[in-house]
Amino acid sequence: MHIAVTGSSGLIGSALVTRLRAQGHRVSPVVRRAARDGEIAWDPAGGVLDPAALADVDAVVHLAGAGIGDKRWTAAYKDEIRSSRVRSTDTLARAIATARQQGSGPSVLLSGSAIGIYGPRGDETLDESAARGQGFLADVCAEWEAATAPAQAAGVRVAHLRTGIVLSPAGGALKKQLPLFKLGLGGRFGKGDAWQSWISLDDELGAVEFLLTAEVSGAVNLTAPEPVTGATFARTLGRVLKRPAALPVPSFGPKLLLGAELADALLFTGQRVVPGVLTAAGYTFQHTELEAALRSLLGRPAA
């Protein structure tokens, strides 16, 4: 297949490009600078993407967007989070629709989203049939998914990748936690009762590759089958690293550092999400249990 990938310089995107090429696919990163050989140029903020550049593309994986936890949630950065997702998706979906109307272009769009669409939900178990929640992230995700409408109207199979916490020592939440845990200073956030719906980077990539050809459309939760509470996550990571993980992190520290809204969204509330669609479609997870996943990712032998 010829696959175009936006967000190809990020943690997931860069690993996905490498994996797909290793599987023999032709991959074209979609970039915001002048395109080099094998790349496709676009200006997502300006709404510019030449439909002709997508003429021989079979599928698009859309992963572009400003990092949720990269900066404090000022009004300006919240606008960037929203616009970087909604405008880019609208630009991409319209270009795909135009290409399809001209008799070419992608037939599949796997478009990024997140489990934040469910909002803080306590202990409720959430599959793809669950209603959307409340709050900034839920609003952003809903608009993000809705922006694919032009592609859907053109007959493109669209799947929304509602991704959870992607575990990799190379980036994301796990990379940030490892230094403290290795020093024996890690621990749960607050009471530790917020659910963490995680997925290993291996399964994130595997699920995306699976969805390129599986006849699946609509919302797809990209999470492992067994979410855990924050307290369980901290104990498990400490056990894998053979370090104590008994020190709770009080809420005032992260709220002072990150701002209360961001800290609550990322650390002190969560969602208990399960991958109903992926499981029903026949995807086989490489990592279903947290401890085995962490041992594999961190190169730690089984206990």
Contacts in CASP RR format, 6 or more apart in sequence:
PFRMAT RR
TARGET T0000
AUTHOR 0000-0000-0000
METHOD contacts of the structure
MODEL  1
MHIAVTGSSGLIGSALVTRLRAQGHRVSPVVRRAARDGEIAWDPAGGVLD
PAALADVDAVVHLAGAGIGDKRWTAAYKDEIRSSRVRSTDTLARAIATAR
QQGSGPSVLLSGSAIGIYGPRGDETLDESAARGQGFLADVCAEWEAATAP
AQAAGVRVAHLRTGIVLSPAGGALKKQLPLFKLGLGGRFGKGDAWQSWIS
LDDELGAVEFLLTAEVSGAVNLTAPEPVTGATFARTLGRVLKRPAALPVP
SFGPKLLLGAELADALLFTGQRVVPGVLTAAGYTFQHTELEAALRSLLGR
PAA
1 25 0 8 1.000
1 26 0 8 1.000
1 58 0 8 1.000
1 59 0 8 1.000
1 212 0 8 1.000
2 25 0 8 1.000
2 26 0 8 1.000
2 27 0 8 1.000
2 28 0 8 1.000
2 56 0 8 1.000
2 57 0 8 1.000
2 58 0 8 1.000
2 59 0 8 1.000
3 20 0 8 1.000
3 25 0 8 1.000
3 26 0 8 1.000
3 27 0 8 1.000
3 28 0 8 1.000
3 57 0 8 1.000
3 58 0 8 1.000
3 59 0 8 1.000
3 60 0 8 1.000
3 61 0 8 1.000
3 212 0 8 1.000
4 27 0 8 1.000
4 28 0 8 1.000
4 29 0 8 1.000
4 30 0 8 1.000
4 40 0 8 1.000
4 54 0 8 1.000
4 57 0 8 1.000
4 59 0 8 1.000
4 60 0 8 1.000
4 61 0 8 1.000
4 106 0 8 1.000
5 13 0 8 1.000
5 16 0 8 1.000
5 17 0 8 1.000
5 20 0 8 1.000
5 27 0 8 1.000
5 28 0 8 1.000
5 29 0 8 1.000
5 30 0 8 1.000
5 60 0 8 1.000
5 61 0 8 1.000
5 63 0 8 1.000
6 29 0 8 1.000
6 30 0 8 1.000
6 42 0 8 1.000
6 44 0 8 1.000
6 60 0 8 1.000
6 61 0 8 1.000
6 62 0 8 1.000
6 63 0 8 1.000
6 64 0 8 1.000
6 88 0 8 1.000
6 92 0 8 1.000
7 13 0 8 1.000
7 29 0 8 1.000
7 30 0 8 1.000
7 62 0 8 1.000
7 63 0 8 1.000
7 64 0 8 1.000
7 65 0 8 1.000
8 14 0 8 1.000
8 16 0 8 1.000
8 17 0 8 1.000
8 29 0 8 1.000
8 30 0 8 1.000
8 31 0 8 1.000
8 63 0 8 1.000
9 29 0 8 1.000
10 63 0 8 1.000
11 166 0 8 1.000
11 168 0 8 1.000
11 170 0 8 1.000
11 171 0 8 1.000
11 172 0 8 1.000
11 201 0 8 1.000
12 63 0 8 1.000
12 163 0 8 1.000
12 166 0 8 1.000
12 201 0 8 1.000
12 204 0 8 1.000
12 205 0 8 1.000
13 61 0 8 1.000
13 63 0 8 1.000
15 168 0 8 1.000
15 170 0 8 1.000
15 201 0 8 1.000
15 205 0 8 1.000
16 61 0 8 1.000
16 63 0 8 1.000
16 205 0 8 1.000
16 208 0 8 1.000
17 27 0 8 1.000
17 29 0 8 1.000
19 205 0 8 1.000
19 206 0 8 1.000
19 209 0 8 1.000
20 27 0 8 1.000
20 209 0 8 1.000
21 27 0 8 1.000
23 209 0 8 1.000
28 38 0 8 1.000
28 39 0 8 1.000
28 40 0 8 1.000
28 57 0 8 1.000
29 38 0 8 1.000
29 39 0 8 1.000
29 40 0 8 1.000
30 39 0 8 1.000
30 40 0 8 1.000
30 41 0 8 1.000
30 42 0 8 1.000
30 49 0 8 1.000
30 60 0 8 1.000
30 64 0 8 1.000
31 39 0 8 1.000
31 40 0 8 1.000
31 41 0 8 1.000
31 42 0 8 1.000
32 41 0 8 1.000
32 42 0 8 1.000
32 43 0 8 1.000
32 44 0 8 1.000
33 41 0 8 1.000
34 41 0 8 1.000
35 41 0 8 1.000
40 49 0 8 1.000
40 53 0 8 1.000
40 54 0 8 1.000
40 57 0 8 1.000
41 53 0 8 1.000
42 48 0 8 1.000
42 49 0 8 1.000
42 53 0 8 1.000
42 91 0 8 1.000
42 92 0 8 1.000
42 95 0 8 1.000
43 49 0 8 1.000
43 91 0 8 1.000
44 64 0 8 1.000
44 84 0 8 1.000
44 87 0 8 1.000
44 88 0 8 1.000
44 91 0 8 1.000
44 92 0 8 1.000
45 83 0 8 1.000
45 84 0 8 1.000
45 87 0 8 1.000
45 88 0 8 1.000
46 87 0 8 1.000
46 91 0 8 1.000
47 87 0 8 1.000
47 90 0 8 1.000
47 91 0 8 1.000
48 91 0 8 1.000
49 91 0 8 1.000
49 92 0 8 1.000
49 94 0 8 1.000
49 95 0 8 1.000
50 95 0 8 1.000
51 95 0 8 1.000
51 96 0 8 1.000
51 98 0 8 1.000
51 99 0 8 1.000
51 102 0 8 1.000
51 105 0 8 1.000
52 99 0 8 1.000
53 95 0 8 1.000
54 60 0 8 1.000
54 95 0 8 1.000
54 96 0 8 1.000
54 99 0 8 1.000
54 104 0 8 1.000
54 105 0 8 1.000
54 106 0 8 1.000
55 99 0 8 1.000
55 102 0 8 1.000
55 104 0 8 1.000
55 105 0 8 1.000
56 104 0 8 1.000
56 105 0 8 1.000
57 105 0 8 1.000
57 106 0 8 1.000
58 105 0 8 1.000
58 106 0 8 1.000
58 107 0 8 1.000
58 108 0 8 1.000
59 106 0 8 1.000
59 107 0 8 1.000
59 108 0 8 1.000
59 109 0 8 1.000
59 110 0 8 1.000
59 212 0 8 1.000
60 92 0 8 1.000
60 96 0 8 1.000
60 106 0 8 1.000
60 108 0 8 1.000
60 109 0 8 1.000
60 110 0 8 1.000
61 110 0 8 1.000
61 208 0 8 1.000
61 212 0 8 1.000
62 88 0 8 1.000
62 89 0 8 1.000
62 92 0 8 1.000
62 109 0 8 1.000
62 110 0 8 1.000
62 111 0 8 1.000
62 112 0 8 1.000
63 112 0 8 1.000
64 84 0 8 1.000
64 85 0 8 1.000
64 88 0 8 1.000
65 81 0 8 1.000
65 84 0 8 1.000
65 85 0 8 1.000
65 88 0 8 1.000
66 77 0 8 1.000
66 80 0 8 1.000
66 81 0 8 1.000
66 84 0 8 1.000
66 85 0 8 1.000
67 81 0 8 1.000
68 81 0 8 1.000
68 114 0 8 1.000
68 137 0 8 1.000
68 265 0 8 1.000
68 266 0 8 1.000
69 258 0 8 1.000
69 262 0 8 1.000
69 266 0 8 1.000
71 77 0 8 1.000
72 258 0 8 1.000
72 259 0 8 1.000
72 262 0 8 1.000
73 81 0 8 1.000
73 136 0 8 1.000
73 258 0 8 1.000
73 259 0 8 1.000
73 261 0 8 1.000
73 262 0 8 1.000
78 136 0 8 1.000
81 140 0 8 1.000
82 139 0 8 1.000
82 140 0 8 1.000
82 143 0 8 1.000
85 140 0 8 1.000
85 143 0 8 1.000
85 144 0 8 1.000
85 147 0 8 1.000
86 140 0 8 1.000
86 143 0 8 1.000
86 144 0 8 1.000
86 147 0 8 1.000
87 147 0 8 1.000
89 111 0 8 1.000
89 144 0 8 1.000
89 147 0 8 1.000
89 148 0 8 1.000
90 147 0 8 1.000
90 150 0 8 1.000
92 109 0 8 1.000
92 111 0 8 1.000
92 151 0 8 1.000
93 109 0 8 1.000
93 111 0 8 1.000
93 147 0 8 1.000
93 148 0 8 1.000
93 149 0 8 1.000
93 150 0 8 1.000
93 151 0 8 1.000
93 152 0 8 1.000
94 150 0 8 1.000
96 105 0 8 1.000
96 106 0 8 1.000
96 109 0 8 1.000
96 150 0 8 1.000
96 151 0 8 1.000
96 154 0 8 1.000
96 156 0 8 1.000
97 150 0 8 1.000
97 151 0 8 1.000
97 153 0 8 1.000
97 154 0 8 1.000
97 156 0 8 1.000
99 105 0 8 1.000
99 106 0 8 1.000
100 106 0 8 1.000
100 107 0 8 1.000
100 151 0 8 1.000
100 154 0 8 1.000
100 155 0 8 1.000
100 156 0 8 1.000
101 154 0 8 1.000
106 156 0 8 1.000
107 155 0 8 1.000
107 156 0 8 1.000
107 157 0 8 1.000
108 156 0 8 1.000
108 157 0 8 1.000
108 158 0 8 1.000
108 159 0 8 1.000
108 212 0 8 1.000
109 148 0 8 1.000
109 151 0 8 1.000
109 156 0 8 1.000
109 157 0 8 1.000
109 158 0 8 1.000
109 159 0 8 1.000
110 158 0 8 1.000
110 159 0 8 1.000
110 161 0 8 1.000
110 208 0 8 1.000
110 211 0 8 1.000
110 212 0 8 1.000
111 144 0 8 1.000
111 145 0 8 1.000
111 148 0 8 1.000
111 158 0 8 1.000
111 159 0 8 1.000
111 160 0 8 1.000
111 161 0 8 1.000
112 144 0 8 1.000
112 160 0 8 1.000
112 161 0 8 1.000
112 162 0 8 1.000
112 163 0 8 1.000
113 141 0 8 1.000
113 144 0 8 1.000
113 145 0 8 1.000
113 160 0 8 1.000
113 161 0 8 1.000
113 162 0 8 1.000
113 163 0 8 1.000
113 219 0 8 1.000
114 137 0 8 1.000
114 141 0 8 1.000
114 162 0 8 1.000
114 163 0 8 1.000
114 164 0 8 1.000
115 126 0 8 1.000
115 162 0 8 1.000
115 163 0 8 1.000
115 164 0 8 1.000
115 197 0 8 1.000
115 221 0 8 1.000
115 223 0 8 1.000
115 271 0 8 1.000
115 273 0 8 1.000
116 137 0 8 1.000
116 138 0 8 1.000
116 141 0 8 1.000
116 162 0 8 1.000
116 271 0 8 1.000
117 132 0 8 1.000
117 133 0 8 1.000
117 137 0 8 1.000
117 138 0 8 1.000
117 141 0 8 1.000
117 142 0 8 1.000
117 145 0 8 1.000
117 162 0 8 1.000
118 126 0 8 1.000
118 130 0 8 1.000
118 132 0 8 1.000
118 133 0 8 1.000
118 138 0 8 1.000
118 271 0 8 1.000
118 273 0 8 1.000
119 132 0 8 1.000
119 133 0 8 1.000
119 134 0 8 1.000
119 135 0 8 1.000
119 137 0 8 1.000
119 138 0 8 1.000
119 269 0 8 1.000
119 270 0 8 1.000
119 271 0 8 1.000
120 264 0 8 1.000
120 265 0 8 1.000
120 269 0 8 1.000
120 270 0 8 1.000
120 271 0 8 1.000
121 130 0 8 1.000
121 133 0 8 1.000
121 270 0 8 1.000
121 271 0 8 1.000
121 272 0 8 1.000
122 194 0 8 1.000
122 195 0 8 1.000
122 269 0 8 1.000
122 270 0 8 1.000
122 271 0 8 1.000
122 272 0 8 1.000
123 195 0 8 1.000
123 272 0 8 1.000
124 130 0 8 1.000
124 272 0 8 1.000
125 272 0 8 1.000
125 274 0 8 1.000
126 221 0 8 1.000
126 271 0 8 1.000
126 272 0 8 1.000
126 273 0 8 1.000
126 274 0 8 1.000
127 221 0 8 1.000
127 273 0 8 1.000
127 274 0 8 1.000
127 275 0 8 1.000
127 276 0 8 1.000
127 277 0 8 1.000
128 162 0 8 1.000
128 218 0 8 1.000
128 219 0 8 1.000
128 220 0 8 1.000
128 221 0 8 1.000
128 276 0 8 1.000
128 277 0 8 1.000
132 138 0 8 1.000
132 141 0 8 1.000
132 142 0 8 1.000
136 261 0 8 1.000
136 265 0 8 1.000
137 265 0 8 1.000
141 162 0 8 1.000
145 160 0 8 1.000
145 219 0 8 1.000
148 158 0 8 1.000
148 160 0 8 1.000
151 158 0 8 1.000
152 158 0 8 1.000
157 215 0 8 1.000
157 217 0 8 1.000
158 217 0 8 1.000
158 218 0 8 1.000
159 211 0 8 1.000
159 216 0 8 1.000
159 217 0 8 1.000
159 218 0 8 1.000
159 219 0 8 1.000
159 220 0 8 1.000
160 218 0 8 1.000
160 219 0 8 1.000
160 220 0 8 1.000
161 207 0 8 1.000
161 208 0 8 1.000
161 211 0 8 1.000
161 220 0 8 1.000
161 222 0 8 1.000
162 219 0 8 1.000
162 220 0 8 1.000
162 221 0 8 1.000
162 222 0 8 1.000
162 223 0 8 1.000
162 273 0 8 1.000
163 199 0 8 1.000
163 204 0 8 1.000
163 222 0 8 1.000
163 223 0 8 1.000
164 197 0 8 1.000
164 198 0 8 1.000
164 199 0 8 1.000
164 221 0 8 1.000
164 222 0 8 1.000
164 223 0 8 1.000
164 273 0 8 1.000
165 173 0 8 1.000
165 196 0 8 1.000
165 197 0 8 1.000
165 198 0 8 1.000
165 199 0 8 1.000
166 172 0 8 1.000
166 198 0 8 1.000
166 199 0 8 1.000
166 200 0 8 1.000
166 201 0 8 1.000
166 204 0 8 1.000
167 173 0 8 1.000
167 174 0 8 1.000
167 198 0 8 1.000
167 199 0 8 1.000
167 200 0 8 1.000
167 201 0 8 1.000
167 293 0 8 1.000
167 294 0 8 1.000
167 297 0 8 1.000
168 174 0 8 1.000
168 175 0 8 1.000
168 200 0 8 1.000
168 201 0 8 1.000
168 297 0 8 1.000
169 175 0 8 1.000
169 178 0 8 1.000
169 297 0 8 1.000
169 298 0 8 1.000
170 201 0 8 1.000
173 266 0 8 1.000
174 297 0 8 1.000
177 186 0 8 1.000
177 237 0 8 1.000
178 241 0 8 1.000
180 186 0 8 1.000
180 187 0 8 1.000
181 187 0 8 1.000
181 237 0 8 1.000
181 238 0 8 1.000
181 241 0 8 1.000
181 243 0 8 1.000
181 245 0 8 1.000
182 241 0 8 1.000
182 243 0 8 1.000
183 243 0 8 1.000
184 238 0 8 1.000
184 243 0 8 1.000
184 244 0 8 1.000
184 245 0 8 1.000
184 247 0 8 1.000
185 247 0 8 1.000
186 234 0 8 1.000
186 238 0 8 1.000
186 243 0 8 1.000
186 245 0 8 1.000
186 247 0 8 1.000
186 249 0 8 1.000
187 234 0 8 1.000
187 245 0 8 1.000
187 246 0 8 1.000
187 247 0 8 1.000
187 248 0 8 1.000
187 249 0 8 1.000
188 230 0 8 1.000
188 231 0 8 1.000
188 233 0 8 1.000
188 234 0 8 1.000
188 235 0 8 1.000
188 245 0 8 1.000
188 248 0 8 1.000
188 249 0 8 1.000
189 230 0 8 1.000
189 248 0 8 1.000
189 249 0 8 1.000
189 251 0 8 1.000
189 254 0 8 1.000
189 267 0 8 1.000
189 268 0 8 1.000
190 248 0 8 1.000
190 249 0 8 1.000
190 250 0 8 1.000
190 251 0 8 1.000
190 267 0 8 1.000
190 268 0 8 1.000
191 231 0 8 1.000
191 248 0 8 1.000
192 229 0 8 1.000
192 230 0 8 1.000
192 231 0 8 1.000
192 234 0 8 1.000
192 248 0 8 1.000
193 229 0 8 1.000
193 230 0 8 1.000
193 231 0 8 1.000
194 229 0 8 1.000
194 230 0 8 1.000
194 267 0 8 1.000
194 268 0 8 1.000
194 269 0 8 1.000
194 270 0 8 1.000
195 227 0 8 1.000
195 228 0 8 1.000
195 229 0 8 1.000
195 230 0 8 1.000
195 270 0 8 1.000
195 271 0 8 1.000
195 272 0 8 1.000
195 273 0 8 1.000
196 227 0 8 1.000
196 228 0 8 1.000
196 229 0 8 1.000
196 230 0 8 1.000
196 233 0 8 1.000
196 270 0 8 1.000
197 221 0 8 1.000
197 223 0 8 1.000
197 224 0 8 1.000
197 227 0 8 1.000
197 270 0 8 1.000
197 271 0 8 1.000
197 272 0 8 1.000
197 273 0 8 1.000
197 274 0 8 1.000
198 223 0 8 1.000
198 224 0 8 1.000
198 227 0 8 1.000
198 228 0 8 1.000
198 233 0 8 1.000
198 290 0 8 1.000
198 293 0 8 1.000
199 207 0 8 1.000
199 222 0 8 1.000
199 223 0 8 1.000
199 224 0 8 1.000
199 287 0 8 1.000
200 224 0 8 1.000
200 286 0 8 1.000
200 287 0 8 1.000
200 293 0 8 1.000
200 296 0 8 1.000
200 297 0 8 1.000
201 297 0 8 1.000
202 286 0 8 1.000
202 287 0 8 1.000
202 296 0 8 1.000
202 297 0 8 1.000
203 222 0 8 1.000
203 224 0 8 1.000
203 285 0 8 1.000
203 286 0 8 1.000
203 287 0 8 1.000
204 222 0 8 1.000
206 283 0 8 1.000
206 286 0 8 1.000
207 220 0 8 1.000
207 222 0 8 1.000
207 278 0 8 1.000
207 283 0 8 1.000
208 222 0 8 1.000
210 278 0 8 1.000
210 281 0 8 1.000
210 283 0 8 1.000
211 220 0 8 1.000
214 281 0 8 1.000
214 282 0 8 1.000
214 283 0 8 1.000
216 277 0 8 1.000
216 281 0 8 1.000
218 277 0 8 1.000
219 277 0 8 1.000
220 275 0 8 1.000
220 277 0 8 1.000
220 278 0 8 1.000
221 273 0 8 1.000
221 274 0 8 1.000
221 275 0 8 1.000
221 276 0 8 1.000
221 277 0 8 1.000
221 278 0 8 1.000
222 275 0 8 1.000
222 278 0 8 1.000
223 273 0 8 1.000
223 274 0 8 1.000
223 275 0 8 1.000
224 275 0 8 1.000
224 285 0 8 1.000
224 287 0 8 1.000
224 288 0 8 1.000
224 289 0 8 1.000
224 290 0 8 1.000
224 293 0 8 1.000
225 274 0 8 1.000
225 275 0 8 1.000
225 279 0 8 1.000
225 285 0 8 1.000
225 288 0 8 1.000
226 288 0 8 1.000
226 289 0 8 1.000
226 290 0 8 1.000
227 271 0 8 1.000
227 272 0 8 1.000
227 273 0 8 1.000
227 274 0 8 1.000
228 236 0 8 1.000
228 290 0 8 1.000
232 290 0 8 1.000
233 290 0 8 1.000
234 245 0 8 1.000
235 245 0 8 1.000
236 290 0 8 1.000
236 291 0 8 1.000
236 294 0 8 1.000
237 245 0 8 1.000
237 294 0 8 1.000
238 244 0 8 1.000
238 245 0 8 1.000
239 245 0 8 1.000
239 291 0 8 1.000
239 303 0 8 1.000
240 291 0 8 1.000
240 294 0 8 1.000
240 295 0 8 1.000
240 298 0 8 1.000
240 300 0 8 1.000
241 298 0 8 1.000
241 300 0 8 1.000
249 267 0 8 1.000
251 263 0 8 1.000
251 268 0 8 1.000
253 263 0 8 1.000
254 263 0 8 1.000
254 267 0 8 1.000
254 268 0 8 1.000
255 263 0 8 1.000
255 264 0 8 1.000
257 263 0 8 1.000
258 266 0 8 1.000
258 267 0 8 1.000
275 283 0 8 1.000
275 285 0 8 1.000
287 293 0 8 1.000
287 296 0 8 1.000
292 302 0 8 1.000
294 300 0 8 1.000
295 301 0 8 1.000
295 302 0 8 1.000
END
